[in-house]
C-alpha cells in the first residue's frame, strides 16, 4: 500500500493515482466502483460517489479502508478531487474511454493527433477548431464542448462544496443548478436550503458564515423565516404560524432583533413568497403567515370542496327511504337511525363526512352505499391514504380499494419528479369517491385528490376524528368538520358484536375520559403491571419472543406490533428496536448486514419508511410504479454489498434502495403511535412508560388501542394510563382551512 497521508481531525486516509477501469457507474447519483492505480503502483478498488469519472482520470481521494465480504478489501471514498490528464497519451486514454459523449476511440485519436497536449483547451475554449477533425461537424463540435464544460462545472462544484457537503449532495446541487451552482451559492448560500432537498438552514448558515456573509443581512433573515415555516410544517404539522409567533421563533433561531424579522417578512410578502391572512375567529382577530405553497394548497382545498358539494348531480325522483328499506330487506340488515342519516347524507350531498369510533358501523354504511350507488349505475372508487388501510377496506367491503396515490396514478418518468397523472386536466372517471381513514389525509394529498375529482361527482370522507391528526401538514378532517359547511354524521352506538370486544369498549372509555378496564384476564385486552422502564422493556421482549408464541403459535410473531408513546428512554422505540432485533432476528452467517447511522440493517429485519418518497420505484410482479410513503412497513429481503443496495418487500411491492438513501429507513419492530396511524395489527403491545407530558395524551392512547384487531397488551404502570386518560390536550395545529370555509371570514393583506 502507498504511504497514506492523514487528513487532520477526521481519521480519513488519502490516496492519489489514476483510474485504470470503471467497473460500475450510476449516472443518476454518481456512485462508482473503480479499479484505481495509486502513485505507488498498487491496484486497489475504490467505491463511492464520484460523478463523471473515466479511465485515465487522475484523482486524489479521501476515505477509509473497508472489507467487503464478497469483494474483499476496498477503499470507501468520502471526498475526492479530479484532475484532468496532462500528457498526450493520458489525454488519448481519457477521450477514448467514452467520458465525453460523441467522442469514441477513433475521434479521440484524431483529436490528439491534431492538437496533442492542447486537446482539452481546444475542446473547452475553441470548439470551432474541432471541425478540422474528420467526422466532426460544427453541431457535434459544440455538443462535445458543452459536455466537457459541464463536467468541468461538476469538478469545480466538487472542489467548492467538499468542505461542507458530501459528494451525493454536491451532485444533487449541480443537477439542480448546473454550471451556475458555485456562483449562485456564493451570491446567496441560503438559496440552497430553499431549493435543494436534504440541505437544511443550519448547513446553509454554516456555509454563509464561511463565506463571510453578514449574519444580520436581509437574505439570511429571509431564509431563516422560510425555514421556520417549513420546519414547523414538517415537525408539527402547521400550515401557517400566527405572525407574532413567527417573529419570535425566527428571531430566536437567527439571533437577531424581532424588527429585523418583521422587515424580512414584509419583503417576502412583496416578493410573493409569503402570504398574510387576517382571520376572524372565536378567539379574536389573528394574522397568520403562510409560505406560498401552503397558502395555495389550503385555498385550493377549500375552493374544490365547495365546488364538489355544489356541483354534485342531483338524484331526481329518488325515494331514498325506499333505497334504504330495500337494502335492509335484501341484506337482512337493520340500520340504526344515524346509519340511515349517513346513507341519506351521501345520496343528497356532494360532500359528506362519516365519523365514528371502532364498532360503530362505518363499514356497514360503506357497504350499503356501494350497493345503492351500483344500482343507480354510478361508478365508485374506494381509496385510503395507506396501503394497509386500502387492503383492509378491500377485505371489509369485498370491493377493490386503492391507495390515494395509486388512484391518482402516480407516475415516474425519465428521472423527473413523480407526478399524478390524474389531476385537474385529466380527472377521475368515477362518480363517487369514498375515502377511508381520512383523518390521515394531509393537506398536499387532499389538494391533489380534490383537483382530480370531476364536476358532478360525490366525495364521502370516512374516518375517526378522535385519532391523532395526519403525519403530514394540515388537520384536514377536523377542519372540514369544524367548519360546519358540509353534511357530517357521527356514529355513536356500539353494536352488540363489538360490545363483546374489550378493545372496542375500552377505546370508547378512553375517548370519554374514563379508565379502561385493566382487571379482565380472559378477554382481548390485557394489562401486565411492571415498574421501571427497563423491566417494561424486558417484558415486551419476552412477550414477543416467548409468551405470545407459546400461547398462540409461532406464526403470531409476524402479527405483533409494539407501539410506543416515545422514541426515547429504555422503553422507547430506539432501545426496543435494538433489543427486539437482537432476539427476533439475531446475526447469522447467512444474513448479510449493513451499518448506517450506527444502525445495523440485517436481512430479515422489519423496517419502516419514515418520509414520503415519490421517486422510489417498486415492482409487483411485472407491474412497476413509484412512491413509498411515510409509515410503510416492510421486511429486508436482500442486502447486496456489490452494487451497494438493499431490497425491501412492502407487502407485495419490492423496492430497491441505494445505500445512499437509507436515511429514509429505520427499524420497525417498535414504532411510535404517530407512525402507526392508518394501520391495524393483529396484536398491539403498548408500553406504559415515562415520556414527555405532551406525548402522554388521551387521543394518543386512543389511537394506539384502536390499531389492534385481535389483542391489546399494556405493559407498565397503571398511573401512566391514568395520566394519559386525564390529559385531554389536543395536538395543536395552525391551519386556516376551517375559517376559510366560512364565507367572508378572511381578508388577505
N, C-alpha and C positions, 0 to 999 in steps of 0.2 A: 504494500500500500504506500501511497505517496506520503510525504511528511506533511500532515494536515495542519492548517493554521486555525486556531480557535477564534471565533468572534467573541469579544469580551462580553461576559454577563449572561449569555443565553445558552451556553453549553453546546452550541452548534459547531459543526466542523465545515471546513472549506475545501473544495476540490476545484481544480482548473484543468481544462482539457478541451477535447473536441468530440462532437457526436459522430460515432462510427456508423450507427444504423438506427433507424426508427422502428422499434418493434411494434408499438401501438401509439396512436394519437387520436384523441377525440377533438374534432374541430369545434364542437359546440362549447365545451368548457375548458379546453386546453390541456386536459390531462394526458400525460405521455409516459411511455416506458421506453428508455433509450439504452443502447449499448454506448458506453462513454469511455473514450481513451484519455486517461489522465496524463498530466505533464510528466509523470514518472513512468509512462509506458505501461500502465496497468489497465486492463479492460474490466470495467465494472458496469453493473446495471444501476441506472438511476431512475427514480419514479417520482412523479409529482405534477403539479400544474405548471406547464411550460409551453405556452401557446406559440405557434408558428416556428417550431424547431424543425431543422432539416439536417441531413447528413452534411458534414463539413462545418456546421456552426461551432464556433469557439465559445465555450461557456465557462463561467465561474459560478459554482453552486454552493449553497449553504444548506446544511441539514444534519441528519443523523443516520447512522448505520442501523438497519433493522434486519430481522431474519424472517423471511417468508417461508412457511412450512413446505410449500411446493417448489418454490424457485430459489430458495437459499438466501444468501447474503445480498442485500440491496441497500442503496443509499436513498433515503426519503428526502426529497428536496423541499425546503421551506421557502427559500428565496433563490433567485438566480439572476445573473447578468449575461447578456448575449452580445458577443462582438462578431461582426462580420469578418470572414476570412480576408486576408490582405494580399496574398501572393496568387499568381495566376492559376496554379494547379488547384489550390483550395477553392478559389472562386469557381473554377470549372466544375469541381465536385459538387459545390453548393447549388449551382444553377441546374446541374444535371439531375439533381435529386427530385426535381418537381416542386421545390419550395415556392416557386413563383408560377402561378397559373399562366399557361401559354408558352412556357419555355421548357422544352424537353431536351434530351441529350444532344440531338443534332444542332438545334438552335443555340444551345449553350456553347457548344464547341465553336460555332461560327462567331458568336459574340466575343468570346475570349480570344479567338484567333485575331479578330479585328481590333479589339480595344485593350486586351491584356489586363493589367492591374487597374486600369481606369474604367473597367466594365461597370462597376456599381455607380460610379459618378455619372457615367453616361446614362444609365437606366434611370437614375433619380432626377438628374438635372437637365439632360439633353435627349429626351425620348425621340425627337425627330431624327437624331443621328442613327437610331436603330433601324431606320428604313433602308440603310445601306446593307443590312444583313439579309441574305437570301431567305425568302419565306416570311419576312416581317413587313407588313404594310403599316400605314400610319395609324389605323384604328387599333391594330394589335400592339403597336409600339406604345400608344397611350395607355392601353389596358395593362401592359406589363409594368409601366412606370407607376401607374396608380396603385397597383397591388404592392409594389416594392415600397412605395411611400407609406402605404397603410401599415405594412409590417414594421417600418421604421417608427411609425407612431406608437405601435404597441411596445416596441423596445424602449422608447422614451418614457412611455407611461409606466412600464415596469420599473425603470430606474427612479422615476419621480415618486411613485407610491410605495416603494418597497419598505420604507421605514414606518409605514402606517397601516398598510393592508397586506393580506396575503395575495398570492397570485390569482386565486379564484375571484376575489372581489375586484382586483385590478382588471381582469378580463371582463367582468361584468360592467365596470365603469367604461372601458374602452368600447365595448359592444354598444353601449347606450349613446356615448358622446363622440366616438370616433377620434379623429386626429385632433379635435379641439379639447380633448379631455384635460390635458395638463393646463392649457391656458384658461379654461373655464374654472378649473379648481383654484388656480392662483387668483383669479378675479373674485371668486366667491365660493370658498370651500363649503359653505353651508348649503349650497345647492345639492351637494352630494346626498345629504340626509332627506331632502325633499324629493329627489328623483331616482335615487339608486336603492333598490331593495337590499336590505342587510346592513346598511350604514346608518347608525343612529346619530343623534345630535352630539353625543359625547365624543365620538370618533371625529366627526367633522370639526368640533370645537377644538380638539387636540391639534388637528392639522392647522386650523386657523391660528392658534397660538404660536405654532412653529413658524408660520409664515409672517408673524408679526402683525396680524390684523387687530385693530382696536377692539378691546373686549366690550366697550360700550357703543361700538359702531352700530348703525341702524340695521345693516344686513344681518349681523349676529342676533340682534334683538328680534328682528322679524322672524328669523329662522327658529329661534327659541320659542316664540309664540306658536308657530305652526307645529313645532314638536310637542309642545304642551298639550295642544288639542289632540294630536294623533296618539300620543301616549295615553291620554285619558280615554280615548275611544278603544284602544287595544286592551288596556289593563282593566278598565272599569265599565266599559260599555256605553260611555256617554256619547251622544251625538253632538253635543254642544256644551258650553260652560256659561254660567252667569258671568257677566262682564267683570264684576269685582273679584270673583274667584279666579278668573283667568289672569287678571292683572297681578294678583298676589302670587299665584303659582309660578307664573313666568318670571316675575321679579326675583323670587327666591331661587329658582333654577339658575338664572343668569347673573345673580348678584348685582343687580342694577336697581335704580330707583323706579318706583311704580310709574312715575310720569314718563319715563323713557319707554316703558311698555305701552302706555297709552298712545304715545306718538307712533310707535310701530304698528299698533292695531289700526289706527286711523289710516296709515299709509297702505296697509294690506287691504283695507276696505276699498280704498281708492283704486287699487290695482285689481280688484275683483277676486282676490284670493280668500277673503273673509266676507261673511255676511253678518250683519247685526239685525236681530229681530226683537221688537218690543212687544211683549206678550202681556195680556191682561189675564191673571189667574186669581184663584180664590185666596192665594197668599199675598196678592198685591201685584203691582206692575214691576216687571223684571225685563232687563235687556239681556238676551242670550247672544253668544258669538259662535258662529259655525265656520268651519272651513267650507270651501265652495262645494266639494264633493258631497259632504254630509248634508248641506243645505239642499242641494238639488235632489239627493236621494229621498229625503224626508218629504220635500214638496211633491215629488213625483208619486210617492206612495199615497199621499192624501188626495191628489187630483185623480189618480186612477181608481181609487176606492169609490169615490163619489160618482165617477163616470160609470163604473161597473154596476153600482147599485141603482143608478137612474136608468141605465140603458137596457137592463135585462128584459128580454121579451116577455110580455105579459102572457100568463096562461089563461086564455079566454074560455069562458063557458065550462070551467072545470069545477067539479064538485070535490073539493079537497077532503071534506069529511068522508065522502064516498070512497075516495082513494084509500084513506086510512082504514076504513071499515073493511074494505076488500082485502087489504094486506093482513088484517087481523084474522079474517076468515081463512084465507089461503095458507097463512103461515102458522095458524094455531097459536097466535101470539096476542097478548093483551098489552097495549101500550098505555102507560100511565099518562096523566094529564100533561106533564111537562114534555114527555116524549112526543105526544101529538102536537104540542105547540111548536116543537123543534122541526118536525116534519112539515107542518104548515108554513113555518117561517122560511124554510129553504125553498118552498114552492112559490111563495108570494114575494120574495125579495131577491134583489140582485146580489147582496152580500148578507150572509147570515153567520153568526158566531155561535158555536155549541160548546159549552164548557161543562166540566163536572169531574169529580174525583173518581177513584177506582170503584168499580162495581155499580156505577150509576146508570149504565145502559147506553153510553155514547155509541158503542159499536152496533148495538141493536138498531139505533136510529139510522146509522150509515147504511146498514144492510137494507133497511126499508127504503131509503132514498134511492139506492141503486136499482131496486126492483121498480119503483114508481117511475123514475126518470127513463128507465129502459122501456117501460110500457108506453111512454109518451114519445118514444123514438129519439130521445136525446142521448148524445154521446157523453160519457162521463170519464174523467181522468182522476184516478186516485194517486195521491203522492204524499211524501213525508220528507222532512229535511235530511234524514239519515238513512243509510242502507238497512240498518237493523229495524228501524221504525217502519220502513216501507215493507220489509219482509213480514213483519208482524201484522201489518194491515192486510197484506195479501192472504195470510193464513186465517185471519179473523173474518174476512169477507168472501173468501173463495173467488176473488177477482184480482186481476193484475194491479199492483201498485208499484210506482217507480219513485226513485228519489227525485226531488225537485230538479236537481242538476240534469238527471237523465231525461226527465220530461221536457226540459228546455233544450235538450240536445246539445250539451256542451261539446265543443269541437276544438281540437288542437291541430293547427295546420301549418306545416312547414317552419316550425321553430318560432312562430309568433305566439303571443299570449293566447290562452284559451278564450273562447267566446261562446256565447249562447246563440245557436242558430235560430232558435225561436225567440222572437223579440217583437218590437213594435212594427217592424217591416215584414215579419213572417210569423204571424200569430198562430197560436194553437188551434187545432181543428175542433176540439171538444167544446160541448155546450155547457158543461158543468165541471168545475174543478173543485175537488174535495181534498183538503189538506189536513192530515192528521199530525199530532204533536206540534201544533202550530205555535206553541209557546217557545219553540226552538228557532223560529224564523227570525233571523237578524234583519236589519234594515236593508242592506245591499241585496240579499237574496230575495226579500219580499218585493223590492222595486223591480227586479228582473222578472219575477213571476207575473206581477200585475201588468207589466208592459206587454207581456205575451198573450194575455187573455183577450180574446176578440170581443168586439162590441156585441152586446146582447147575451153574452154568456154569464153564468152564475158562478159565485165563489162561496164555498162553505168552509169555514175555518173551524177545526175541531181540536180541542186541547184542554189542558188543565191549567187555568190561570193561577193556581196556587203554587205551582212549581217555580223553581228558580228561572230567571229570565235567560234569554239566549246567551251562548258563549260570545258571539259577535256583538257588535254595537247595535244599540236600539232596544226597545221594550215594546215590540210591535203589538203583540196580542193584548197586553194590558192597556196600551194606549188606545187601541181600537175600542175596547170595551169601555174604558173610562170616558171616551168622547161622547157616548150615548147616541152616536149618529146612526148606528146600524142595529138591525134586529139581533138581539142576543138572548139565548136561552141557557140558563144554568141548571143542570140536572142535580138534584139533591138527594133523591131517595135511593137508598142502598137496597138492591134486590136480594131476595131471600137466599139464593145460592151464594151470593157474595158475602152475606152476613155470616156464613159459616166459616169464612176465612178471617183469621185474626190479623193477617196482613192488612186486609181492607178496613176492618173496624178500627184497628189501631191507627192506621193512616188518617182516618177521619177524626179520630180522637185528637191526634196531634194537631190537625188543622184547626180544631175547635179550641185549642189551648188546654187540652186535658192530657194527663199522663197516659201513655199506652199501658196495656196490661202486660206485666212482666212476670206474672206468677203462674202462667199456664204451661204445663210441661208436655202436653200431648197434642200440640197444635202445629201451625206452620210459622210460629213466631216465638223464638227462644231468647232467653236472656241468661248470660253467664257472667256473674259478678266477678270482677277482678280489680286489683288495687293499682299498683304502679304501672306506668305505661309500658315498661319492659315486660311485665307479666302479661299485659294485654297482648303485646306483640307475639310473645311466645305461645299464647293460647290460640291466636289467629293462625299461626304457623301449624300448630298441632291439629287444628280443625281441618285445614287444607290437606295436610299430609296423611293424617291417621284417622281422626274420629269420624269425619263425614264419609270418606271412602269405606271405612269399616262398616258403617251403619247402612249406607245406601249403594255401595258398589263403586269400584274404581272409576267407572265412567262419569261419575258425578263431578270429578275434578275439573273437567273442561267447562262445566257449567257454574263453577264458583267464581264470584267476583267480589273482591274486597274493595269496599268503598269507604274512603276516609274523609273526615272534615278538612284535614290539613295535609300539606306536603311535609311539614317539619315535625320533629320530635321522634321519639322511639316507636310510636305507633302511627306515624305519618307515612305517606306513600313512599318517600325516598328510602327510608330504612326498611319498610316492609317489602319493597320490591327486591332489595338486595337479599333479604332473608328468605323470601319465597323462591327467588331464582335459585338460591343455593340448595334448597331442599326439593323443589319440584322439577328443576332442570339443571342438575349438577354437571360440572365438567366431565367430559369423557373423551377418550382418544379419537372417537369417530365424529365428535362435534367440533366444528370449526368456530372460532371466536374472532371478534374484532373489538378493540378498545377505542372509545372516543369519549372525550369529556370525562375521563375517569369512570366511564360506564362501560361495562362489558356486555356486548351483544353476543348471544350464543345461538346456534341453530336449535330450533325448538322453543325459543323464548316467545312469550306473549308480549306484543308491543302495541303502542298507540301512536297514531299520527297526531301531533299537537298543534298544527296550524293548517289552515286551508292551503292546498297547493293545487291550483287549477291546471298546472302544466305536467304533472306526473302522469305518465302513460300507464295503462293497465291492459291486461289481456284476460279474456274469459273465453276459453276455447279458441275459436277462430275470430271471435269478436274483439275489437280493440276500442279503447276510449281513453279519456283523460279525466283527471281530478281525483284526489284523495283528500279527505276532509277532517277537520279538527274533531277528534273523538273516535275516529275509525280504529277498530282493534283488529289485529291480525296476528299471525304466527310466522316467525322467521323460518323460511324453507331452506335457504342455502346462503352461505357466505362464500363468495368467490374472491380469494386473495389475488388471483391472477389479473382479473380485469377490475379489481377494486370495486366490487359491487355486492349488494345484499338484496335478496329477494324475499318478499313478504306475501303471504296469502291472506287477503282480506275476504273471508268467506270464499266466494267463487272467483274473485278477482285476484290476479297475480301482478305484483308491482315490483320493479327493479329499481333500487336506489343506488346511485353513485355514492362512494364513501364520503364525498364532499357534501352530501345532502342529508347526512344522518343527524344533524342538529334538529331535524323535524320529527325524530322518533324518540320515544322513551319506553322503558319497561312498563307493562300494564298488568302485572299480577295484582297490583293495588292501584286504584285511580281515585282522584278526588270526586266529590259529589258533583261539582260543576262539570267535570269531563264525562260523567256518566249520563248526562241528560239525553233523553231521546232513546235510550237503550233500556232493555229489560234483560234480566239474567235469571236463570232458574233459582240460583241461591245467592243471596247477598249477605256478606258479613260486614257489619258496621262497628268499628272500634269506637267506644265512648271514652275518648281520651282528652287530655288537655289540648287546647287550641286557643287561638286569639278569639276574644268575645265576638268579633264581627263574623266569625265563621260558625259559632255555635248558636244558630238561629232556628226558629221553628220551621220556616219553609225549606231550609237545608235538610233538616231532619225528615220532613215530609217527603221531599224529593228522593232522598236516599231509600226510604222504606218502600216507596212506590216503584222503585226499579226492580223489585223482586217479583218473580212469577209464582214460585212454589214455596220459598222458605226465606225467612229473615233470621239472622243470628246476631244479637247485640252482645258485645264483649266489652266489659269495663265497669264504669261507675254509674250507678243509678242517678247520682246527683248531677252528672253531666247531662243525662236525658232530661232531668227536671229543669236544668238551666236552659237547655235548647227549647223546650216547650214554652217556658216563660218568656223567652226572648223573641218577641214578635217583630223585631226590627226587619224592615223590608230593604232589599238591595236598592239603594238609591241610584237612579239613572237620570241624567239630564237629557231629556228629549222634548221635542216640541210638537210631536205628532198629534197628541190628544187635543191640545189647544188649537192646532192648525185645522183640525177637522170641524171646529166650531166656526160658523160664518162670521167674518169680520172680527176675529179675535186676535189678529196680529197685525202689526204695522212694521214694514221694513224701513230701516233707517239708511 
